[in-house]
Amino acid sequence: SFAYFTIKDRLPQILTRVIDTLHRHKNEFFEEHGEKGVEAEKRAISFLSKLRNELQTDKPVTPLEDELPDAALWNQYLDYQRNLPNGSGEPSWFQSPWLYVECYMYRRIHAALALNPPIDNFDVFKEGKAQNFFESQEAVIALCTYFQELLKNIKDLEEKQLQEELFKLLQVSLWGNKCDLSFSAGEDSSQKSSPLQSLENMVPYILVNDMGKVWSLLVNAKKNRTERSNVRVDIILDNAGFELVSDLVLADFLLSSKLADEVYFHGKSIPWYVSDTTKHDFNWTIKQLGSANHMWMSRCGINWEGNLKKGVWVFRDHMFWTLPHDFSSMSEVAPDLYAELQKSNLLLFKGDLNYRKLTGDRKWEYSIPFHQALNKFHPAPLCSLRTLKSDTQVGLKPGQGEQIQASEPEWMVSGKYGVVQFDAGL
């Protein structure tokens, strides 16, 4: 399965690259922290080498020994895996649900640094994320330019035109999800060309296209809002770099077109899946844009800084997003987060990992309804914007998946296909 290939090849590559990154920063650690920095780097590397060995030799998954706030939840989850009626007793790297051990690896990478001050705040993936951003520069410029031109006459657009623009920016945000560094094990995956030019050609690759439902929901919310109730959209972010810029443009469009009054962004509280967005990445990206020497890029960055100051944009992180649980257990494990999401008019879930967690990462039949796969996870109406990079997919028409499978065996993991999949909730 694709999971087997991931654990066997991709994850060890990612660990090797993390070890290499720490090694390359040795002098920097010495300059900043003296011998203590170098000692910490050695300890972190030895911790990670041991982790790589455990993975490659299919050792049992061990409880976390750190005192970080989420450790108890992780260890409870390990007990839960041990006691599954159809499980093999002792979960090991190759005898476990893929979602669990993959998340577990990233949590152990975090522990390797967190347990070794003074380098405990070092993000081993930061360089890759920054490089992805800079290498996607042309695409970022094209998108910011397009958007700033659009803003000049957004007030005069008729409803049909607004709808067309929303659909365009939803698609840019969808295909922006191709730029995923964990998928390429950290290899270059930047967006080189303007994403706007190829949208027409990409439409046939959107297997479920519920953009019309998203539009209807936003238009109705706008019509029904009162003085006291704001229309709120939440975006559960995926990758930093070009994808994040595409999400920010979409969010700005929602405000500028008055389809939403406020946007909440949800990111990761620790470095995760190589390129996932943390608070640092979020702020760094907006600062980079604001100080760019390109007029429309800097205009975007400065406006977005303003949105954050005014409080119409809010960034939140929560440790639940970096737990191994799928979202159907959120109301139990993180009731505070679930209650927060219930305040939203629309939840936009970006990317493949969020999709896996929405659907429990099971080997569903392709035609099982999305609503059913969500397994009672319904805090608010939600929509998944996801390019397929793992072998779980639901909500297709009967025979649709089988038909593609016949001509393209790799269709579920190639990143070539996408979905804009909506569920109205209860």
C-alpha positions in Angstrom: 0.0 0.0 0.0 1.0 3.6 -0.2 1.2 3.6 3.6 3.9 0.9 3.4 5.9 2.9 0.9 5.6 6.0 3.1 6.8 4.3 6.3 9.6 2.3 4.5 11.0 5.1 2.3 9.6 8.5 2.9 9.7 8.8 6.6 13.3 7.6 7.0 14.3 10.2 4.3 12.6 12.9 6.3 14.4 11.9 9.5 17.7 11.8 7.6 17.1 15.3 6.3 16.2 16.5 9.9 19.4 15.1 11.3 21.3 16.7 8.4 19.7 20.1 9.1 20.7 20.0 12.8 24.2 19.0 11.7 24.5 22.0 9.3 23.4 24.4 12.1 26.0 23.2 14.5 28.1 26.4 14.2 25.0 28.6 14.6 24.1 26.7 17.8 27.7 27.2 19.0 27.7 31.0 18.2 24.3 31.5 20.0 24.7 29.1 23.0 28.3 28.1 23.2 29.2 24.5 24.2 25.6 24.0 25.5 24.2 24.5 22.1 26.6 21.9 20.6 25.9 19.4 23.3 22.1 19.9 22.8 22.6 19.3 19.0 24.5 16.1 19.6 21.8 14.8 22.0 19.0 15.7 19.6 20.8 13.9 16.7 21.4 10.8 18.8 17.7 10.8 19.8 16.6 11.1 16.1 19.1 8.4 14.9 17.6 6.1 17.5 14.1 7.0 16.3 15.1 6.2 12.7 16.5 2.9 13.7 13.3 2.0 15.6 11.3 2.8 12.6 13.4 0.9 10.1 13.6 -2.2 12.2 9.8 -2.2 13.0 10.3 -1.8 16.8 7.2 -1.4 19.0 5.9 2.1 19.5 7.1 3.4 22.9 5.2 5.7 25.3 6.4 9.4 25.2 8.7 10.1 28.2 8.6 13.9 28.0 6.6 16.2 30.2 5.0 18.2 27.4 1.3 19.1 27.8 0.1 16.6 25.3 2.2 13.6 26.4 -0.6 12.0 28.5 -3.0 12.1 25.6 -0.5 10.5 23.3 0.2 7.7 25.8 -3.5 7.1 26.4 -3.9 6.8 22.6 -1.1 4.2 22.6 -3.0 2.2 25.2 -6.1 2.5 23.1 -4.2 1.1 20.1 -2.8 -1.7 22.2 -6.3 -2.8 23.3 -8.1 -2.7 19.9 -10.1 -5.9 19.6 -8.7 -6.6 16.1 -5.3 -5.2 16.7 -2.0 -7.1 17.0 -1.6 -6.1 20.7 1.7 -4.2 20.6 1.6 -1.5 17.9 4.9 -1.3 15.9 6.0 0.9 13.1 4.8 -1.4 10.3 1.9 -3.0 12.3 -0.2 0.0 13.1 -2.6 2.5 11.5 -0.5 4.7 9.1 -2.1 7.9 10.4 -1.0 7.1 14.0 2.6 6.2 13.4 3.1 9.0 10.9 1.8 11.6 13.4 3.8 9.8 16.2 7.1 10.3 14.2 6.5 14.1 13.9 5.7 14.3 17.6 9.0 12.4 18.5 10.9 14.8 16.2 9.4 17.6 18.3 10.4 15.9 21.5 14.0 15.5 20.3 14.3 19.3 20.3 11.9 20.2 23.1 13.9 18.0 25.5 17.2 19.6 24.5 17.4 23.3 25.5 18.8 25.7 24.5 17.9 24.6 21.0 14.4 23.6 22.0 12.7 26.3 19.9 14.5 25.4 16.7 12.1 24.5 13.8 13.9 21.8 11.8 11.6 22.4 8.9 11.8 26.2 8.8 14.4 26.5 6.0 12.5 24.2 3.7 9.3 26.3 4.2 11.2 29.5 3.6 12.8 28.1 0.5 9.4 27.0 -0.9 8.1 30.5 -0.3 11.0 32.2 -2.2 11.0 29.7 -5.0 7.3 30.2 -5.5 7.9 34.0 -5.9 6.6 34.3 -9.4 3.4 32.6 -8.6 3.0 34.7 -5.5 3.5 37.9 -7.5 1.0 36.8 -10.1 -1.6 36.0 -7.5 -1.1 39.2 -5.5 -1.2 41.3 -8.7 -4.4 39.6 -9.9 -6.0 40.1 -6.5 -5.1 43.7 -6.1 -6.4 44.4 -9.6 -9.6 42.6 -8.7 -10.0 44.8 -5.5 -10.1 48.0 -7.6 -13.6 47.3 -8.8 -14.9 44.6 -6.4 -17.6 47.0 -5.3 -19.1 47.1 -8.8 -19.1 43.4 -9.4 -22.5 41.8 -9.9 -23.4 38.6 -8.0 -22.6 36.3 -11.0 -19.1 37.9 -11.3 -18.5 37.6 -7.5 -19.4 34.0 -7.7 -16.9 33.4 -10.6 -14.1 35.1 -8.6 -14.9 33.0 -5.5 -14.7 29.9 -7.6 -11.4 31.0 -9.1 -9.8 31.7 -5.7 -11.2 28.4 -4.2 -9.5 26.6 -7.1 -6.2 28.4 -6.6 -6.4 27.5 -2.9 -7.2 23.9 -3.8 -4.3 23.4 -6.3 -2.0 25.4 -4.0 -2.3 22.3 -1.9 0.0 20.5 -4.4 3.0 22.2 -2.8 3.5 19.8 0.0 7.0 19.1 1.4 6.2 16.0 3.4 4.8 14.4 0.2 8.0 15.0 -1.7 10.0 14.1 1.5 11.3 17.7 1.5 12.3 17.9 -2.2 11.5 21.1 -4.1 7.7 21.4 -4.6 7.3 25.1 -5.1 4.7 26.6 -7.4 6.7 28.0 -10.3 4.1 29.4 -12.6 0.9 31.5 -12.2 -1.8 29.1 -11.0 -4.5 31.3 -12.5 -3.7 30.5 -16.1 -4.2 26.7 -15.9 -7.5 26.7 -13.9 -9.7 26.0 -16.9 -7.7 22.9 -17.8 -7.8 21.6 -14.2 -11.5 21.6 -13.8 -11.9 18.0 -15.1 -9.6 16.8 -12.4 -11.9 18.1 -9.6 -13.7 14.8 -8.8 -16.2 16.3 -6.4 -17.0 19.9 -7.1 -19.3 21.5 -4.4 -18.2 25.1 -5.0 -21.8 26.0 -5.8 -22.9 24.8 -2.3 -20.2 26.9 -0.7 -21.4 30.0 -2.6 -25.0 29.4 -1.6 -24.1 29.0 2.0 -22.1 32.3 2.1 -24.7 34.2 0.2 -27.5 33.0 2.5 -25.4 33.7 5.6 -24.8 37.3 4.3 -28.5 37.8 3.7 -29.6 36.5 7.1 -27.0 38.3 9.2 -28.1 40.7 11.9 -26.4 43.6 13.7 -25.3 41.1 16.4 -24.2 38.2 14.2 -21.1 38.3 12.1 -20.5 35.9 9.2 -17.5 33.9 10.3 -15.3 31.6 8.1 -12.6 29.3 9.6 -9.8 28.0 7.5 -8.0 25.0 8.9 -4.6 25.5 7.3 -2.2 23.1 5.7 1.1 24.0 4.1 3.1 27.2 4.5 4.7 28.7 1.3 2.6 29.3 -1.8 -0.4 27.4 -0.4 -0.7 29.7 2.6 -0.5 32.8 0.4 -3.4 31.3 -1.7 -5.4 30.8 1.5 -4.7 34.4 2.6 -5.9 35.8 -0.7 -9.1 33.7 -0.5 -9.6 35.0 3.1 -9.1 38.6 2.0 -11.5 38.1 -0.9 -14.2 36.8 1.5 -13.8 40.0 3.6 -13.5 42.4 0.7 -16.6 41.0 -1.1 -18.5 41.1 2.2 -19.2 37.4 2.0 -17.6 37.1 5.5 -17.0 39.6 8.3 -14.2 37.7 10.0 -11.8 34.8 9.2 -10.2 32.6 11.8 -7.1 30.6 10.8 -6.1 27.4 12.5 -2.5 26.3 12.4 -0.2 23.9 14.1 1.3 24.6 17.6 4.5 22.6 16.7 6.5 22.0 13.5 4.5 19.3 11.7 4.5 17.2 8.5 7.5 19.1 7.2 5.6 22.1 5.7 2.6 22.7 7.8 1.9 26.2 9.0 2.8 27.3 12.5 2.2 30.7 14.0 5.7 31.7 13.2 5.2 30.7 9.5 2.0 32.6 9.4 3.4 35.9 10.8 6.7 35.5 8.8 4.8 35.1 5.5 2.8 38.2 6.0 5.9 40.2 7.0 7.8 38.9 4.0 5.0 40.1 1.7 4.7 43.4 3.5 8.4 44.2 3.1 8.7 42.8 -0.5 9.9 45.3 -3.1 7.0 44.5 -5.3 4.1 46.9 -5.1 1.2 44.4 -5.0 2.9 41.9 -2.8 3.7 44.5 -0.2 0.2 45.9 -0.5 -1.2 42.5 0.3 1.1 42.0 3.3 0.4 45.5 4.7 -3.4 45.0 4.4 -3.2 41.6 6.0 -1.1 42.9 8.9 -4.0 45.5 9.3 -6.6 42.7 9.3 -4.8 41.0 12.2 -4.6 44.3 14.1 -8.2 45.1 13.6 -9.2 41.6 14.7 -11.1 40.7 11.6 -8.4 38.0 11.0 -7.5 35.8 14.0 -4.8 33.1 14.1 -5.3 30.2 16.5 -3.3 27.1 17.2 -4.5 24.2 19.3 -2.6 21.0 20.3 -5.5 18.9 19.0 -4.4 19.5 15.4 -1.1 17.7 16.2 -2.6 14.7 18.0 -3.1 11.3 16.2 -6.9 11.4 16.7 -9.3 11.7 13.8 -11.7 14.6 14.0 -14.7 12.5 15.1 -13.2 12.4 18.6 -12.6 16.2 18.8 -15.8 16.8 20.8 -14.5 14.4 23.4 -10.7 15.1 23.4 -10.8 18.8 22.7 -14.3 20.1 23.6 -13.0 23.7 23.8 -11.9 23.5 20.1 -15.1 21.9 19.0 -17.1 24.6 20.7 -15.0 27.2 19.0 -15.6 25.7 15.6 -19.4 25.6 16.3 -19.3 29.5 16.2 -18.4 29.4 12.5 -20.7 29.6 9.5 -18.2 27.6 7.3 -15.2 25.5 8.0 -12.7 25.2 5.2 -10.3 22.2 5.8 -7.2 22.4 3.6 -5.2 19.5 2.4 -4.7 15.8 2.6 -3.9 15.2 6.3 -7.1 17.1 7.3 -9.1 14.9 4.8 -7.6 11.8 6.3 -8.6 12.9 9.8 -12.1 14.0 8.6 -12.7 10.5 7.2 -10.9 8.5 9.8 -8.3 7.5 7.2 -10.2 4.3 6.3 -10.2 2.3 3.2 -13.8 3.3 2.3 -15.6 2.4 -0.8 -15.4 5.4 -3.0 -19.1 5.9 -3.2 -19.7 6.1 0.6 -21.3 9.5 1.3 -18.9 12.1 2.8 -21.4 12.8 5.5 -21.2 9.2 6.7 -17.4 9.1 6.6 -17.3 12.1 8.9 -18.7 9.9 11.6 -20.8 12.5 13.4 -18.1 15.3 13.2 -20.4 18.2 12.5 -19.5 21.4 14.4 -20.6 23.6 11.5 -21.0 23.3 7.7 -17.7 22.2 6.3 -15.8 21.9 3.0 -12.6 20.0 2.3 -10.2 21.5 -0.3 -7.8 18.7 -1.0 -5.6 17.3 -3.7 -5.4 13.5 -3.4 -2.1 12.3 -1.9 -3.2 9.3 0.1 -5.5 6.3 -0.7 -8.7 7.3 1.0 -11.5 9.0 -0.9 -15.3 9.1 -0.4 -18.3 10.7 -1.9 -17.7 9.8 -5.5 -20.4 8.8 -8.0 -20.9 5.0 -8.4 -18.2 3.7 -10.7 -16.3 7.0 -10.8 -13.3 5.8 -8.8 -13.1 2.4 -10.4 -13.1 4.0 -13.9 -10.1 6.2 -13.1 -8.4 3.4 -11.3 -8.5 1.3 -14.5 -6.5 3.8 -16.5 -4.5 5.5 -13.7 -3.5 3.1 -10.9 -1.7 5.9 -9.0 -4.7 8.4 -9.2 -5.2 8.6 -5.4 -1.6 9.5 -4.5 -0.3 11.5 -7.5 -1.7 15.0 -6.4 -3.2 15.3 -9.9 -6.8 15.1 -8.7 -8.6 17.2 -6.2 -12.0 17.6 -4.4 -14.0 20.6 -3.2 -16.2 18.5 -1.0 -19.0 20.0 1.2 -21.1 18.8 4.0 -23.9 20.9 5.4 -23.7 19.3 8.8 -26.7 18.1 10.8 
